[in-house]
């Protein structure tokens, strides 16, 4: 039995189709289809029902998938164990990261890493969806305030916080002592921001102010929100790592810092996979992040 064909069949079965499996493995759908057809010819049975809108495994396909996927995982782990003892980092390294972190921080680290480890092919995917490292084929995932997950382990690499910022031309509302409740302000919001949100921030004078953002503009990306704030549309609550340089340069003014605990950013990998040299090296590069992003 051809192990490559068997591995491709299991990938198609796991991801629910040739297209999703091809995207996860970064391989042509036609190649996966050919390998599965070759495996069917070798075994003399049909493994996948074709012709329907949704891929469906045959009874033989289900039996083969259930009996071999664990064996293939063990083979992969054995390869990872050998790779973890290799003296030089090499091979492909796939990383998923939130869009803002990828654009503002990770691209610089990846560039330095690529120069230091030329035998490693680094691929970074900037996305805000929560991916599965195994199912989606990632060696490392970056997550913001991740919930506890026994299948994922890693390192806390950075603390962040959210700042309420605006251009110097946009004045902070003058609040009077008799004012009760949050002060309404025209604002730029992320499309993901919940309706009725209230901004409560700590000011430089150690006091607390609350604002009720009245949406003037909603945007799907925090990078777009920052651009709108810089254009003077209104204030927005944004990650420090995204706007700190703007504040230091005087392009933006910080009205206050969001109350509450700092935001934790973690680099995580699957707990069942041994830590390879390439992943360990990239984790070390992330650990060298300065206190300010």
C-alpha atoms as an extended CHARMM CRD file, in Angstrom:
* protein
*
       293  EXT
         1         1  UNK       CA              0.0000000000        0.0000000000        0.0000000000  PROA      1               0.0000000000
         2         2  UNK       CA              1.3030000000        3.4200000000       -0.9940000000  PROA      2               0.0000000000
         3         3  UNK       CA              1.6750000000        5.4220000000        2.2440000000  PROA      3               0.0000000000
         4         4  UNK       CA              1.5240000000        8.7560000000        0.4050000000  PROA      4               0.0000000000
         5         5  UNK       CA             -1.7740000000        7.7570000000       -1.2170000000  PROA      5               0.0000000000
         6         6  UNK       CA             -3.0760000000        6.5210000000        2.1400000000  PROA      6               0.0000000000
         7         7  UNK       CA             -2.0330000000        9.7900000000        3.8170000000  PROA      7               0.0000000000
         8         8  UNK       CA             -3.8060000000       11.8140000000        1.1230000000  PROA      8               0.0000000000
         9         9  UNK       CA             -6.9540000000        9.7020000000        1.4780000000  PROA      9               0.0000000000
        10        10  UNK       CA             -6.9980000000       10.3070000000        5.2320000000  PROA      10              0.0000000000
        11        11  UNK       CA             -6.4960000000       14.0340000000        4.6850000000  PROA      11              0.0000000000
        12        12  UNK       CA             -9.4870000000       14.1290000000        2.3120000000  PROA      12              0.0000000000
        13        13  UNK       CA            -11.5660000000       12.1320000000        4.8010000000  PROA      13              0.0000000000
        14        14  UNK       CA            -10.5430000000       14.3590000000        7.7200000000  PROA      14              0.0000000000
        15        15  UNK       CA            -11.1600000000       17.6830000000        5.9460000000  PROA      15              0.0000000000
        16        16  UNK       CA            -14.3570000000       16.5700000000        4.2420000000  PROA      16              0.0000000000
        17        17  UNK       CA            -13.3360000000       16.8940000000        0.6120000000  PROA      17              0.0000000000
        18        18  UNK       CA            -10.5500000000       17.2620000000       -1.9380000000  PROA      18              0.0000000000
        19        19  UNK       CA            -10.7650000000       21.0730000000       -1.9820000000  PROA      19              0.0000000000
        20        20  UNK       CA            -10.5100000000       21.6190000000        1.8050000000  PROA      20              0.0000000000
        21        21  UNK       CA             -7.7410000000       19.0120000000        2.0500000000  PROA      21              0.0000000000
        22        22  UNK       CA             -5.8200000000       20.6350000000       -0.7850000000  PROA      22              0.0000000000
        23        23  UNK       CA             -6.0130000000       24.0400000000        0.9010000000  PROA      23              0.0000000000
        24        24  UNK       CA             -4.9350000000       22.6290000000        4.2650000000  PROA      24              0.0000000000
        25        25  UNK       CA             -1.9780000000       20.7640000000        2.7600000000  PROA      25              0.0000000000
        26        26  UNK       CA             -1.2280000000       23.4160000000        0.1220000000  PROA      26              0.0000000000
        27        27  UNK       CA             -1.3240000000       20.7600000000       -2.5920000000  PROA      27              0.0000000000
        28        28  UNK       CA             -3.2850000000       20.5310000000       -5.8680000000  PROA      28              0.0000000000
        29        29  UNK       CA             -6.7300000000       18.9880000000       -5.5800000000  PROA      29              0.0000000000
        30        30  UNK       CA             -6.0510000000       16.9720000000       -8.7270000000  PROA      30              0.0000000000
        31        31  UNK       CA             -3.0250000000       15.3080000000       -7.1010000000  PROA      31              0.0000000000
        32        32  UNK       CA             -5.0660000000       14.2360000000       -4.0890000000  PROA      32              0.0000000000
        33        33  UNK       CA             -7.8100000000       12.8810000000       -6.3400000000  PROA      33              0.0000000000
        34        34  UNK       CA             -5.3050000000       10.8950000000       -8.3850000000  PROA      34              0.0000000000
        35        35  UNK       CA             -3.6940000000        9.3970000000       -5.2730000000  PROA      35              0.0000000000
        36        36  UNK       CA             -7.0600000000        8.3450000000       -3.8550000000  PROA      36              0.0000000000
        37        37  UNK       CA             -7.9970000000        6.7460000000       -7.1850000000  PROA      37              0.0000000000
        38        38  UNK       CA             -4.6810000000        4.8530000000       -7.1890000000  PROA      38              0.0000000000
        39        39  UNK       CA             -5.3410000000        3.6390000000       -3.6430000000  PROA      39              0.0000000000
        40        40  UNK       CA             -8.8050000000        2.4330000000       -4.6670000000  PROA      40              0.0000000000
        41        41  UNK       CA             -7.2630000000        0.5370000000       -7.5860000000  PROA      41              0.0000000000
        42        42  UNK       CA             -4.6570000000       -1.0680000000       -5.3080000000  PROA      42              0.0000000000
        43        43  UNK       CA             -7.2760000000       -2.1900000000       -2.7910000000  PROA      43              0.0000000000
        44        44  UNK       CA             -9.9290000000       -3.0810000000       -5.3370000000  PROA      44              0.0000000000
        45        45  UNK       CA            -12.6680000000       -1.1790000000       -3.4850000000  PROA      45              0.0000000000
        46        46  UNK       CA            -14.3890000000        2.1830000000       -3.7470000000  PROA      46              0.0000000000
        47        47  UNK       CA            -13.4560000000        4.4520000000       -0.8190000000  PROA      47              0.0000000000
        48        48  UNK       CA            -15.2790000000        7.6790000000       -1.7010000000  PROA      48              0.0000000000
        49        49  UNK       CA            -18.6740000000        8.1890000000       -3.2860000000  PROA      49              0.0000000000
        50        50  UNK       CA            -18.2830000000       10.6240000000       -6.1550000000  PROA      50              0.0000000000
        51        51  UNK       CA            -20.8840000000       12.6040000000       -8.0300000000  PROA      51              0.0000000000
        52        52  UNK       CA            -22.7740000000       14.0360000000       -5.0560000000  PROA      52              0.0000000000
        53        53  UNK       CA            -22.5070000000       17.6140000000       -3.8680000000  PROA      53              0.0000000000
        54        54  UNK       CA            -21.0210000000       16.5480000000       -0.5610000000  PROA      54              0.0000000000
        55        55  UNK       CA            -18.2090000000       14.0160000000       -0.3280000000  PROA      55              0.0000000000
        56        56  UNK       CA            -19.1910000000       10.7950000000        1.4300000000  PROA      56              0.0000000000
        57        57  UNK       CA            -17.0160000000        7.8690000000        2.4490000000  PROA      57              0.0000000000
        58        58  UNK       CA            -18.1560000000        4.3830000000        1.5420000000  PROA      58              0.0000000000
        59        59  UNK       CA            -18.3600000000        1.7200000000        4.2300000000  PROA      59              0.0000000000
        60        60  UNK       CA            -14.8860000000        0.5380000000        3.2030000000  PROA      60              0.0000000000
        61        61  UNK       CA            -13.6430000000        4.1050000000        3.2400000000  PROA      61              0.0000000000
        62        62  UNK       CA            -14.9070000000        4.6610000000        6.7930000000  PROA      62              0.0000000000
        63        63  UNK       CA            -13.2680000000        1.4250000000        7.9690000000  PROA      63              0.0000000000
        64        64  UNK       CA             -9.9210000000        2.2860000000        6.3450000000  PROA      64              0.0000000000
        65        65  UNK       CA             -9.9350000000        5.8250000000        7.7310000000  PROA      65              0.0000000000
        66        66  UNK       CA            -10.7220000000        4.7160000000       11.2780000000  PROA      66              0.0000000000
        67        67  UNK       CA             -8.0520000000        1.9980000000       11.2830000000  PROA      67              0.0000000000
        68        68  UNK       CA             -5.2140000000        3.9610000000        9.7000000000  PROA      68              0.0000000000
        69        69  UNK       CA             -5.4730000000        7.5980000000       10.8030000000  PROA      69              0.0000000000
        70        70  UNK       CA             -4.0280000000        6.8060000000       14.2320000000  PROA      70              0.0000000000
        71        71  UNK       CA             -1.1600000000        4.8340000000       12.6820000000  PROA      71              0.0000000000
        72        72  UNK       CA             -0.3080000000        7.7200000000       10.3680000000  PROA      72              0.0000000000
        73        73  UNK       CA             -0.3660000000       10.1340000000       13.3050000000  PROA      73              0.0000000000
        74        74  UNK       CA              2.1020000000        7.8980000000       15.1340000000  PROA      74              0.0000000000
        75        75  UNK       CA              4.3740000000        7.8560000000       12.0760000000  PROA      75              0.0000000000
        76        76  UNK       CA              4.2450000000       11.6600000000       11.9310000000  PROA      76              0.0000000000
        77        77  UNK       CA              5.0760000000       11.8800000000       15.6280000000  PROA      77              0.0000000000
        78        78  UNK       CA              8.0230000000        9.5290000000       15.1060000000  PROA      78              0.0000000000
        79        79  UNK       CA              9.2850000000       11.8360000000       12.3660000000  PROA      79              0.0000000000
        80        80  UNK       CA              8.8250000000       14.8420000000       14.6590000000  PROA      80              0.0000000000
        81        81  UNK       CA             10.8130000000       13.0320000000       17.3450000000  PROA      81              0.0000000000
        82        82  UNK       CA             13.7220000000       12.5200000000       14.9630000000  PROA      82              0.0000000000
        83        83  UNK       CA             13.4500000000       16.1210000000       13.7260000000  PROA      83              0.0000000000
        84        84  UNK       CA             13.4620000000       17.4070000000       17.3080000000  PROA      84              0.0000000000
        85        85  UNK       CA             16.9670000000       15.9710000000       17.7430000000  PROA      85              0.0000000000
        86        86  UNK       CA             18.2670000000       17.4110000000       14.5020000000  PROA      86              0.0000000000
        87        87  UNK       CA             21.0120000000       19.9840000000       15.1180000000  PROA      87              0.0000000000
        88        88  UNK       CA             19.8270000000       22.4550000000       12.4690000000  PROA      88              0.0000000000
        89        89  UNK       CA             16.3650000000       23.9570000000       12.0110000000  PROA      89              0.0000000000
        90        90  UNK       CA             15.0360000000       23.0420000000        8.5790000000  PROA      90              0.0000000000
        91        91  UNK       CA             11.8220000000       22.3000000000        6.7380000000  PROA      91              0.0000000000
        92        92  UNK       CA              8.5130000000       24.1240000000        6.4270000000  PROA      92              0.0000000000
        93        93  UNK       CA              7.1220000000       26.1760000000        9.3240000000  PROA      93              0.0000000000
        94        94  UNK       CA              3.4380000000       27.2290000000        9.0810000000  PROA      94              0.0000000000
        95        95  UNK       CA              2.1240000000       29.8320000000       11.5140000000  PROA      95              0.0000000000
        96        96  UNK       CA             -1.3550000000       31.2910000000       11.9660000000  PROA      96              0.0000000000
        97        97  UNK       CA             -1.6470000000       34.7030000000       13.6380000000  PROA      97              0.0000000000
        98        98  UNK       CA             -4.2690000000       37.4330000000       14.1810000000  PROA      98              0.0000000000
        99        99  UNK       CA             -4.2080000000       40.0390000000       11.4450000000  PROA      99              0.0000000000
       100       100  UNK       CA             -3.0090000000       42.9770000000       13.5550000000  PROA      100             0.0000000000
       101       101  UNK       CA             -0.2840000000       40.9900000000       15.3190000000  PROA      101             0.0000000000
       102       102  UNK       CA              0.8840000000       39.4940000000       12.0140000000  PROA      102             0.0000000000
       103       103  UNK       CA              1.1330000000       42.8760000000       10.2810000000  PROA      103             0.0000000000
       104       104  UNK       CA              2.5450000000       44.9320000000       13.1420000000  PROA      104             0.0000000000
       105       105  UNK       CA              4.8320000000       42.4810000000       14.9360000000  PROA      105             0.0000000000
       106       106  UNK       CA              5.1810000000       39.0790000000       13.3280000000  PROA      106             0.0000000000
       107       107  UNK       CA              6.3270000000       40.1800000000        9.8730000000  PROA      107             0.0000000000
       108       108  UNK       CA              9.4520000000       41.7940000000       11.3610000000  PROA      108             0.0000000000
       109       109  UNK       CA             10.2730000000       38.7460000000       13.4690000000  PROA      109             0.0000000000
       110       110  UNK       CA              9.7050000000       36.4230000000       10.5160000000  PROA      110             0.0000000000
       111       111  UNK       CA             12.0720000000       38.4610000000        8.3580000000  PROA      111             0.0000000000
       112       112  UNK       CA             14.8440000000       38.2450000000       10.9660000000  PROA      112             0.0000000000
       113       113  UNK       CA             14.1310000000       34.5480000000       11.4670000000  PROA      113             0.0000000000
       114       114  UNK       CA             14.3300000000       33.8470000000        7.7200000000  PROA      114             0.0000000000
       115       115  UNK       CA             17.7650000000       35.4750000000        7.5730000000  PROA      115             0.0000000000
       116       116  UNK       CA             18.9810000000       33.5300000000       10.6080000000  PROA      116             0.0000000000
       117       117  UNK       CA             17.5390000000       30.1570000000        9.4810000000  PROA      117             0.0000000000
       118       118  UNK       CA             17.7580000000       29.9670000000        5.6780000000  PROA      118             0.0000000000
       119       119  UNK       CA             16.9210000000       26.2360000000        5.6620000000  PROA      119             0.0000000000
       120       120  UNK       CA             13.4630000000       26.9050000000        7.1140000000  PROA      120             0.0000000000
       121       121  UNK       CA             10.6130000000       27.8460000000        4.7620000000  PROA      121             0.0000000000
       122       122  UNK       CA              8.3810000000       30.1240000000        6.8490000000  PROA      122             0.0000000000
       123       123  UNK       CA              4.7380000000       30.6320000000        5.9240000000  PROA      123             0.0000000000
       124       124  UNK       CA              2.6300000000       33.0470000000        7.9930000000  PROA      124             0.0000000000
       125       125  UNK       CA             -1.1260000000       33.2630000000        7.4790000000  PROA      125             0.0000000000
       126       126  UNK       CA             -2.7690000000       36.4040000000        8.8830000000  PROA      126             0.0000000000
       127       127  UNK       CA             -6.3150000000       35.5070000000        9.9270000000  PROA      127             0.0000000000
       128       128  UNK       CA             -8.6300000000       36.2150000000       12.8310000000  PROA      128             0.0000000000
       129       129  UNK       CA            -10.4390000000       32.8660000000       12.7760000000  PROA      129             0.0000000000
       130       130  UNK       CA             -9.5690000000       30.2470000000       15.4110000000  PROA      130             0.0000000000
       131       131  UNK       CA             -7.7740000000       27.4540000000       13.5850000000  PROA      131             0.0000000000
       132       132  UNK       CA             -7.0230000000       23.8810000000       14.6070000000  PROA      132             0.0000000000
       133       133  UNK       CA             -3.2390000000       23.3310000000       14.4060000000  PROA      133             0.0000000000
       134       134  UNK       CA             -3.6220000000       19.6900000000       13.3570000000  PROA      134             0.0000000000
       135       135  UNK       CA             -6.6780000000       19.9020000000       11.1020000000  PROA      135             0.0000000000
       136       136  UNK       CA             -5.4510000000       23.0870000000        9.3800000000  PROA      136             0.0000000000
       137       137  UNK       CA             -1.8070000000       22.0310000000        9.2080000000  PROA      137             0.0000000000
       138       138  UNK       CA             -0.1220000000       24.6670000000       11.4140000000  PROA      138             0.0000000000
       139       139  UNK       CA              3.0390000000       24.1630000000       13.4710000000  PROA      139             0.0000000000
       140       140  UNK       CA              2.3090000000       27.2070000000       15.6260000000  PROA      140             0.0000000000
       141       141  UNK       CA             -0.7210000000       29.4320000000       16.2830000000  PROA      141             0.0000000000
       142       142  UNK       CA             -0.7490000000       32.8950000000       17.8650000000  PROA      142             0.0000000000
       143       143  UNK       CA             -3.8270000000       33.6480000000       19.9590000000  PROA      143             0.0000000000
       144       144  UNK       CA             -5.0610000000       36.5880000000       22.0200000000  PROA      144             0.0000000000
       145       145  UNK       CA             -6.4130000000       35.7120000000       25.4870000000  PROA      145             0.0000000000
       146       146  UNK       CA             -6.8350000000       32.0190000000       24.5700000000  PROA      146             0.0000000000
       147       147  UNK       CA             -9.1280000000       29.8750000000       26.7260000000  PROA      147             0.0000000000
       148       148  UNK       CA             -7.5910000000       26.9040000000       28.5000000000  PROA      148             0.0000000000
       149       149  UNK       CA             -7.1370000000       23.9710000000       26.1130000000  PROA      149             0.0000000000
       150       150  UNK       CA             -5.4820000000       20.7210000000       27.2190000000  PROA      150             0.0000000000
       151       151  UNK       CA             -4.5000000000       19.9690000000       23.6150000000  PROA      151             0.0000000000
       152       152  UNK       CA             -2.5300000000       23.2000000000       23.2020000000  PROA      152             0.0000000000
       153       153  UNK       CA              0.6000000000       24.2560000000       25.0700000000  PROA      153             0.0000000000
       154       154  UNK       CA              3.0490000000       27.0830000000       24.5490000000  PROA      154             0.0000000000
       155       155  UNK       CA              4.3540000000       30.3860000000       25.8300000000  PROA      155             0.0000000000
       156       156  UNK       CA              2.9240000000       33.7350000000       26.7760000000  PROA      156             0.0000000000
       157       157  UNK       CA              4.9310000000       36.0450000000       24.5430000000  PROA      157             0.0000000000
       158       158  UNK       CA              3.4520000000       39.5030000000       25.0710000000  PROA      158             0.0000000000
       159       159  UNK       CA              1.0300000000       41.5600000000       27.1320000000  PROA      159             0.0000000000
       160       160  UNK       CA             -1.0390000000       44.2310000000       25.4500000000  PROA      160             0.0000000000
       161       161  UNK       CA             -3.8490000000       46.6160000000       26.3880000000  PROA      161             0.0000000000
       162       162  UNK       CA             -6.4030000000       48.7300000000       24.5700000000  PROA      162             0.0000000000
       163       163  UNK       CA             -6.1010000000       52.4900000000       24.2510000000  PROA      163             0.0000000000
       164       164  UNK       CA             -8.8020000000       55.0050000000       23.4090000000  PROA      164             0.0000000000
       165       165  UNK       CA             -7.1640000000       57.2250000000       20.7950000000  PROA      165             0.0000000000
       166       166  UNK       CA             -8.0050000000       60.1100000000       18.4830000000  PROA      166             0.0000000000
       167       167  UNK       CA             -6.1550000000       62.7550000000       16.5070000000  PROA      167             0.0000000000
       168       168  UNK       CA             -5.0430000000       65.9160000000       18.3450000000  PROA      168             0.0000000000
       169       169  UNK       CA             -7.6960000000       67.8420000000       16.3890000000  PROA      169             0.0000000000
       170       170  UNK       CA            -10.4790000000       65.8230000000       18.0610000000  PROA      170             0.0000000000
       171       171  UNK       CA            -11.0030000000       67.2830000000       21.5270000000  PROA      171             0.0000000000
       172       172  UNK       CA            -11.6500000000       65.1490000000       24.5770000000  PROA      172             0.0000000000
       173       173  UNK       CA            -15.2180000000       65.9150000000       25.7160000000  PROA      173             0.0000000000
       174       174  UNK       CA            -15.2590000000       68.2620000000       28.6960000000  PROA      174             0.0000000000
       175       175  UNK       CA            -17.1580000000       66.4780000000       31.4420000000  PROA      175             0.0000000000
       176       176  UNK       CA            -18.7510000000       68.3020000000       34.3230000000  PROA      176             0.0000000000
       177       177  UNK       CA            -19.0850000000       66.9110000000       37.8140000000  PROA      177             0.0000000000
       178       178  UNK       CA            -22.8560000000       66.8760000000       37.5110000000  PROA      178             0.0000000000
       179       179  UNK       CA            -22.7530000000       64.7470000000       34.3430000000  PROA      179             0.0000000000
       180       180  UNK       CA            -24.1310000000       61.2910000000       35.0660000000  PROA      180             0.0000000000
       181       181  UNK       CA            -23.4780000000       58.1860000000       32.9920000000  PROA      181             0.0000000000
       182       182  UNK       CA            -21.2510000000       57.6510000000       29.9490000000  PROA      182             0.0000000000
       183       183  UNK       CA            -20.5960000000       60.6310000000       27.6730000000  PROA      183             0.0000000000
       184       184  UNK       CA            -21.7140000000       60.0390000000       24.0320000000  PROA      184             0.0000000000
       185       185  UNK       CA            -18.9940000000       60.5330000000       21.4040000000  PROA      185             0.0000000000
       186       186  UNK       CA            -19.0420000000       60.0070000000       17.6060000000  PROA      186             0.0000000000
       187       187  UNK       CA            -16.6380000000       57.0930000000       17.0920000000  PROA      187             0.0000000000
       188       188  UNK       CA            -15.0840000000       54.5620000000       14.7480000000  PROA      188             0.0000000000
       189       189  UNK       CA            -15.8820000000       50.9550000000       15.6570000000  PROA      189             0.0000000000
       190       190  UNK       CA            -14.8380000000       47.5180000000       14.5800000000  PROA      190             0.0000000000
       191       191  UNK       CA            -17.5760000000       45.5740000000       12.8350000000  PROA      191             0.0000000000
       192       192  UNK       CA            -17.1630000000       42.9380000000       15.5580000000  PROA      192             0.0000000000
       193       193  UNK       CA            -17.8120000000       45.4180000000       18.3800000000  PROA      193             0.0000000000
       194       194  UNK       CA            -21.0820000000       44.6540000000       20.2090000000  PROA      194             0.0000000000
       195       195  UNK       CA            -23.9310000000       47.1400000000       20.1060000000  PROA      195             0.0000000000
       196       196  UNK       CA            -24.3460000000       49.1970000000       23.2470000000  PROA      196             0.0000000000
       197       197  UNK       CA            -20.6780000000       48.9510000000       24.2320000000  PROA      197             0.0000000000
       198       198  UNK       CA            -19.3830000000       51.3850000000       26.8490000000  PROA      198             0.0000000000
       199       199  UNK       CA            -15.7740000000       52.5330000000       26.9660000000  PROA      199             0.0000000000
       200       200  UNK       CA            -14.3780000000       52.8890000000       30.4900000000  PROA      200             0.0000000000
       201       201  UNK       CA            -10.8070000000       54.1660000000       30.5720000000  PROA      201             0.0000000000
       202       202  UNK       CA             -8.1520000000       55.1960000000       33.0920000000  PROA      202             0.0000000000
       203       203  UNK       CA             -6.7660000000       58.6570000000       32.4110000000  PROA      203             0.0000000000
       204       204  UNK       CA             -3.2760000000       60.0000000000       33.0730000000  PROA      204             0.0000000000
       205       205  UNK       CA             -4.5950000000       61.6370000000       36.2310000000  PROA      205             0.0000000000
       206       206  UNK       CA             -5.5470000000       58.1370000000       37.5070000000  PROA      206             0.0000000000
       207       207  UNK       CA             -9.2190000000       58.9860000000       37.1970000000  PROA      207             0.0000000000
       208       208  UNK       CA            -11.8640000000       57.0600000000       35.2650000000  PROA      208             0.0000000000
       209       209  UNK       CA            -13.9720000000       58.3070000000       32.3770000000  PROA      209             0.0000000000
       210       210  UNK       CA            -16.7410000000       56.4910000000       30.5510000000  PROA      210             0.0000000000
       211       211  UNK       CA            -17.8350000000       57.1050000000       26.9720000000  PROA      211             0.0000000000
       212       212  UNK       CA            -20.7070000000       55.7910000000       24.9040000000  PROA      212             0.0000000000
       213       213  UNK       CA            -19.4290000000       55.3380000000       21.3350000000  PROA      213             0.0000000000
       214       214  UNK       CA            -21.9410000000       56.5000000000       18.7440000000  PROA      214             0.0000000000
       215       215  UNK       CA            -20.9000000000       54.7090000000       15.5220000000  PROA      215             0.0000000000
       216       216  UNK       CA            -20.0110000000       57.0130000000       12.6520000000  PROA      216             0.0000000000
       217       217  UNK       CA            -18.1310000000       54.3070000000       10.7950000000  PROA      217             0.0000000000
       218       218  UNK       CA            -17.8490000000       50.5260000000       11.2460000000  PROA      218             0.0000000000
       219       219  UNK       CA            -14.9700000000       48.6450000000        9.6410000000  PROA      219             0.0000000000
       220       220  UNK       CA            -14.1260000000       44.9440000000        9.5060000000  PROA      220             0.0000000000
       221       221  UNK       CA            -10.3980000000       45.3370000000       10.1910000000  PROA      221             0.0000000000
       222       222  UNK       CA             -8.6360000000       47.0930000000       13.0690000000  PROA      222             0.0000000000
       223       223  UNK       CA             -6.0330000000       48.2480000000       10.5480000000  PROA      223             0.0000000000
       224       224  UNK       CA             -8.8300000000       50.0470000000        8.7020000000  PROA      224             0.0000000000
       225       225  UNK       CA            -10.1440000000       51.4740000000       11.9870000000  PROA      225             0.0000000000
       226       226  UNK       CA             -6.7030000000       52.9500000000       12.7090000000  PROA      226             0.0000000000
       227       227  UNK       CA             -6.6140000000       54.6030000000        9.2760000000  PROA      227             0.0000000000
       228       228  UNK       CA            -10.0370000000       56.1530000000        9.8650000000  PROA      228             0.0000000000
       229       229  UNK       CA             -8.9360000000       57.4860000000       13.2590000000  PROA      229             0.0000000000
       230       230  UNK       CA             -5.8010000000       58.9880000000       11.6810000000  PROA      230             0.0000000000
       231       231  UNK       CA             -8.0540000000       60.6610000000        9.1020000000  PROA      231             0.0000000000
       232       232  UNK       CA             -9.8720000000       62.4130000000       11.9420000000  PROA      232             0.0000000000
       233       233  UNK       CA            -13.2110000000       60.5820000000       11.7400000000  PROA      233             0.0000000000
       234       234  UNK       CA            -13.3190000000       60.0920000000       15.4990000000  PROA      234             0.0000000000
       235       235  UNK       CA            -11.8740000000       58.1640000000       18.4420000000  PROA      235             0.0000000000
       236       236  UNK       CA            -11.5650000000       54.3750000000       18.6020000000  PROA      236             0.0000000000
       237       237  UNK       CA            -10.4950000000       51.7380000000       21.0980000000  PROA      237             0.0000000000
       238       238  UNK       CA             -7.4500000000       50.0000000000       19.6060000000  PROA      238             0.0000000000
       239       239  UNK       CA             -4.6170000000       47.6840000000       20.7180000000  PROA      239             0.0000000000
       240       240  UNK       CA             -1.5790000000       49.4760000000       22.1180000000  PROA      240             0.0000000000
       241       241  UNK       CA              0.7550000000       47.5720000000       19.7970000000  PROA      241             0.0000000000
       242       242  UNK       CA             -1.1370000000       49.0360000000       16.8220000000  PROA      242             0.0000000000
       243       243  UNK       CA             -1.1640000000       52.7130000000       17.8690000000  PROA      243             0.0000000000
       244       244  UNK       CA              1.6950000000       53.2480000000       20.3210000000  PROA      244             0.0000000000
       245       245  UNK       CA              4.0670000000       54.5430000000       17.6400000000  PROA      245             0.0000000000
       246       246  UNK       CA              1.3650000000       56.9600000000       16.4330000000  PROA      246             0.0000000000
       247       247  UNK       CA              0.9080000000       58.2940000000       19.9700000000  PROA      247             0.0000000000
       248       248  UNK       CA              4.6660000000       58.6610000000       20.5110000000  PROA      248             0.0000000000
       249       249  UNK       CA              4.9670000000       60.5110000000       17.1920000000  PROA      249             0.0000000000
       250       250  UNK       CA              2.1020000000       62.8520000000       18.0620000000  PROA      250             0.0000000000
       251       251  UNK       CA             -0.1860000000       61.6540000000       15.2790000000  PROA      251             0.0000000000
       252       252  UNK       CA             -2.6660000000       60.3700000000       17.8590000000  PROA      252             0.0000000000
       253       253  UNK       CA             -3.5140000000       61.2450000000       21.4470000000  PROA      253             0.0000000000
       254       254  UNK       CA             -4.3850000000       58.6450000000       24.0530000000  PROA      254             0.0000000000
       255       255  UNK       CA             -7.5560000000       59.6370000000       25.9360000000  PROA      255             0.0000000000
       256       256  UNK       CA             -7.1360000000       56.7400000000       28.3560000000  PROA      256             0.0000000000
       257       257  UNK       CA             -6.3840000000       53.0430000000       28.7670000000  PROA      257             0.0000000000
       258       258  UNK       CA             -9.1610000000       50.4950000000       29.0030000000  PROA      258             0.0000000000
       259       259  UNK       CA             -9.8240000000       49.3250000000       32.5290000000  PROA      259             0.0000000000
       260       260  UNK       CA             -9.2800000000       45.6670000000       33.2990000000  PROA      260             0.0000000000
       261       261  UNK       CA             -6.5730000000       43.0510000000       32.9840000000  PROA      261             0.0000000000
       262       262  UNK       CA             -3.8930000000       43.2240000000       30.3040000000  PROA      262             0.0000000000
       263       263  UNK       CA             -4.5000000000       41.2780000000       27.1130000000  PROA      263             0.0000000000
       264       264  UNK       CA             -2.2800000000       38.1840000000       26.8860000000  PROA      264             0.0000000000
       265       265  UNK       CA             -0.8170000000       37.0120000000       23.5900000000  PROA      265             0.0000000000
       266       266  UNK       CA              0.2810000000       33.3620000000       23.4170000000  PROA      266             0.0000000000
       267       267  UNK       CA              2.1600000000       31.1830000000       20.9350000000  PROA      267             0.0000000000
       268       268  UNK       CA              0.6970000000       27.6620000000       21.0410000000  PROA      268             0.0000000000
       269       269  UNK       CA              1.3270000000       24.2490000000       19.5010000000  PROA      269             0.0000000000
       270       270  UNK       CA             -0.3420000000       20.8580000000       19.7860000000  PROA      270             0.0000000000
       271       271  UNK       CA              0.5500000000       19.0850000000       23.0130000000  PROA      271             0.0000000000
       272       272  UNK       CA              0.8970000000       15.6950000000       21.3120000000  PROA      272             0.0000000000
       273       273  UNK       CA              3.5680000000       16.9210000000       18.9490000000  PROA      273             0.0000000000
       274       274  UNK       CA              7.1720000000       16.9700000000       20.0740000000  PROA      274             0.0000000000
       275       275  UNK       CA              8.7670000000       20.3830000000       19.9300000000  PROA      275             0.0000000000
       276       276  UNK       CA             10.8830000000       20.4270000000       16.7670000000  PROA      276             0.0000000000
       277       277  UNK       CA             14.0140000000       22.5200000000       16.3890000000  PROA      277             0.0000000000
       278       278  UNK       CA             12.3500000000       24.9280000000       13.9410000000  PROA      278             0.0000000000
       279       279  UNK       CA              9.3800000000       25.5670000000       16.2640000000  PROA      279             0.0000000000
       280       280  UNK       CA             11.6210000000       25.9450000000       19.3010000000  PROA      280             0.0000000000
       281       281  UNK       CA             13.8120000000       28.4190000000       17.4150000000  PROA      281             0.0000000000
       282       282  UNK       CA             10.8060000000       30.5160000000       16.4110000000  PROA      282             0.0000000000
       283       283  UNK       CA              9.4510000000       30.4640000000       19.9580000000  PROA      283             0.0000000000
       284       284  UNK       CA             12.8200000000       31.7400000000       21.1460000000  PROA      284             0.0000000000
       285       285  UNK       CA             12.6310000000       34.5370000000       18.5700000000  PROA      285             0.0000000000
       286       286  UNK       CA              9.1790000000       35.4760000000       19.8760000000  PROA      286             0.0000000000
       287       287  UNK       CA             10.4250000000       35.3910000000       23.4460000000  PROA      287             0.0000000000
       288       288  UNK       CA             12.8990000000       38.1390000000       22.5480000000  PROA      288             0.0000000000
       289       289  UNK       CA             10.0400000000       40.5660000000       21.9380000000  PROA      289             0.0000000000
       290       290  UNK       CA             10.6120000000       43.8180000000       23.8290000000  PROA      290             0.0000000000
       291       291  UNK       CA              8.1490000000       44.9450000000       26.4690000000  PROA      291             0.0000000000
       292       292  UNK       CA              6.6240000000       47.3560000000       23.9760000000  PROA      292             0.0000000000
       293       293  UNK       CA              5.5990000000       45.8030000000       20.6570000000  PROA      293             0.0000000000
